[in-house]
Amino acid sequence: MKVEVKEKEKKQEIKFPCLMISSCGSIVLFSEQNEGTLLLDNKGVYGIAYYDDSWIMDKFKPFHGQITLSND
């Protein structure tokens, strides 16, 4: 018996700005490649509004959901 699979993961071009989520659930608003502001920090390391220009985007996937910001 022979089984052959030729499926590739289709990489979509990322259009900025975009929201992306990490495997631990942290959410970053990316403004450019590897550059963005943390909106939700599930690890508790940096805190909300932490900005970095060296995020490793391979550790994130697109976030398809809704985020509401408020001054409560």
Phi and psi in degrees as GROMACS dihedral restraints (atoms count N, CA, C in turn):
[ dihedral_restraints ]
;  ai    aj    ak    al  type     phi  dphi    fc
    3     4     5     6     1  -132.5    20    10
    4     5     6     7     1   132.5    20    10
    6     7     8     9     1  -124.4    20    10
    7     8     9    10     1   127.8    20    10
    9    10    11    12     1  -131.0    20    10
   10    11    12    13     1   125.2    20    10
   12    13    14    15     1  -119.8    20    10
   13    14    15    16     1   129.4    20    10
   15    16    17    18     1  -125.6    20    10
   16    17    18    19     1    51.7    20    10
   18    19    20    21     1   -99.8    20    10
   19    20    21    22     1   132.2    20    10
   21    22    23    24     1  -114.9    20    10
   22    23    24    25     1   146.8    20    10
   24    25    26    27     1   -74.1    20    10
   25    26    27    28     1   124.7    20    10
   27    28    29    30     1   -81.3    20    10
   28    29    30    31     1   116.8    20    10
   30    31    32    33     1   -85.2    20    10
   31    32    33    34     1   123.8    20    10
   33    34    35    36     1   -92.2    20    10
   34    35    36    37     1   143.8    20    10
   36    37    38    39     1   -69.6    20    10
   37    38    39    40     1   131.9    20    10
   39    40    41    42     1   -87.4    20    10
   40    41    42    43     1   128.8    20    10
   42    43    44    45     1  -105.0    20    10
   43    44    45    46     1   126.9    20    10
   45    46    47    48     1   -97.5    20    10
   46    47    48    49     1   148.6    20    10
   48    49    50    51     1   -73.0    20    10
   49    50    51    52     1   154.4    20    10
   51    52    53    54     1  -151.3    20    10
   52    53    54    55     1   153.5    20    10
   54    55    56    57     1   -96.8    20    10
   55    56    57    58     1   135.2    20    10
   57    58    59    60     1  -136.3    20    10
   58    59    60    61     1   151.9    20    10
   60    61    62    63     1  -123.3    20    10
   61    62    63    64     1   140.8    20    10
   63    64    65    66     1   -89.2    20    10
   64    65    66    67     1   172.6    20    10
   66    67    68    69     1   -65.1    20    10
   67    68    69    70     1   -24.3    20    10
   69    70    71    72     1   -88.9    20    10
   70    71    72    73     1    -3.7    20    10
   72    73    74    75     1    98.7    20    10
   73    74    75    76     1     3.7    20    10
   75    76    77    78     1   -74.7    20    10
   76    77    78    79     1   142.6    20    10
   78    79    80    81     1  -119.0    20    10
   79    80    81    82     1   132.3    20    10
   81    82    83    84     1  -123.0    20    10
   82    83    84    85     1   136.6    20    10
   84    85    86    87     1   -91.2    20    10
   85    86    87    88     1   105.3    20    10
   87    88    89    90     1   -86.5    20    10
   88    89    90    91     1   130.8    20    10
   90    91    92    93     1  -100.8    20    10
   91    92    93    94     1   -26.3    20    10
   93    94    95    96     1  -150.0    20    10
   94    95    96    97     1   175.8    20    10
   96    97    98    99     1   -56.6    20    10
   97    98    99   100     1   124.2    20    10
   99   100   101   102     1    65.2    20    10
  100   101   102   103     1     8.7    20    10
  102   103   104   105     1  -125.0    20    10
  103   104   105   106     1   121.2    20    10
  105   106   107   108     1  -173.0    20    10
  106   107   108   109     1   177.5    20    10
  108   109   110   111     1  -117.3    20    10
  109   110   111   112     1   131.9    20    10
  111   112   113   114     1   -74.2    20    10
  112   113   114   115     1   125.8    20    10
  114   115   116   117     1  -103.2    20    10
  115   116   117   118     1   -31.1    20    10
  117   118   119   120     1  -140.4    20    10
  118   119   120   121     1   118.9    20    10
  120   121   122   123     1  -108.7    20    10
  121   122   123   124     1    93.8    20    10
  123   124   125   126     1   -75.7    20    10
  124   125   126   127     1   -16.2    20    10
  126   127   128   129     1   -87.6    20    10
  127   128   129   130     1   -19.8    20    10
  129   130   131   132     1    72.1    20    10
  130   131   132   133     1    25.9    20    10
  132   133   134   135     1   -91.3    20    10
  133   134   135   136     1   -49.4    20    10
  135   136   137   138     1  -104.2    20    10
  136   137   138   139     1   -40.4    20    10
  138   139   140   141     1    95.4    20    10
  139   140   141   142     1   160.5    20    10
  141   142   143   144     1   -61.7    20    10
  142   143   144   145     1   142.1    20    10
  144   145   146   147     1    77.5    20    10
  145   146   147   148     1    10.8    20    10
  147   148   149   150     1   -68.2    20    10
  148   149   150   151     1   127.0    20    10
  150   151   152   153     1  -105.9    20    10
  151   152   153   154     1   139.9    20    10
  153   154   155   156     1  -146.7    20    10
  154   155   156   157     1   146.9    20    10
  156   157   158   159     1  -110.3    20    10
  157   158   159   160     1    18.8    20    10
  159   160   161   162     1  -135.9    20    10
  160   161   162   163     1    35.7    20    10
  162   163   164   165     1   -64.4    20    10
  163   164   165   166     1   145.3    20    10
  165   166   167   168     1   -94.7    20    10
  166   167   168   169     1    99.0    20    10
  168   169   170   171     1   -65.7    20    10
  169   170   171   172     1   -19.7    20    10
  171   172   173   174     1   -65.8    20    10
  172   173   174   175     1   -16.8    20    10
  174   175   176   177     1   -89.7    20    10
  175   176   177   178     1     3.3    20    10
  177   178   179   180     1  -122.0    20    10
  178   179   180   181     1   156.4    20    10
  180   181   182   183     1  -130.8    20    10
  181   182   183   184     1   159.5    20    10
  183   184   185   186     1   -57.8    20    10
  184   185   186   187     1   139.2    20    10
  186   187   188   189     1   -96.4    20    10
  187   188   189   190     1   123.2    20    10
  189   190   191   192     1  -115.3    20    10
  190   191   192   193     1    90.9    20    10
  192   193   194   195     1  -170.0    20    10
  193   194   195   196     1  -160.0    20    10
  195   196   197   198     1  -128.2    20    10
  196   197   198   199     1   137.0    20    10
  198   199   200   201     1  -125.9    20    10
  199   200   201   202     1   133.7    20    10
  201   202   203   204     1  -116.7    20    10
  202   203   204   205     1   126.6    20    10
  204   205   206   207     1  -103.7    20    10
  205   206   207   208     1   139.5    20    10
  207   208   209   210     1  -151.3    20    10
  208   209   210   211     1   167.8    20    10
  210   211   212   213     1  -103.2    20    10
  211   212   213   214     1    36.6    20    10
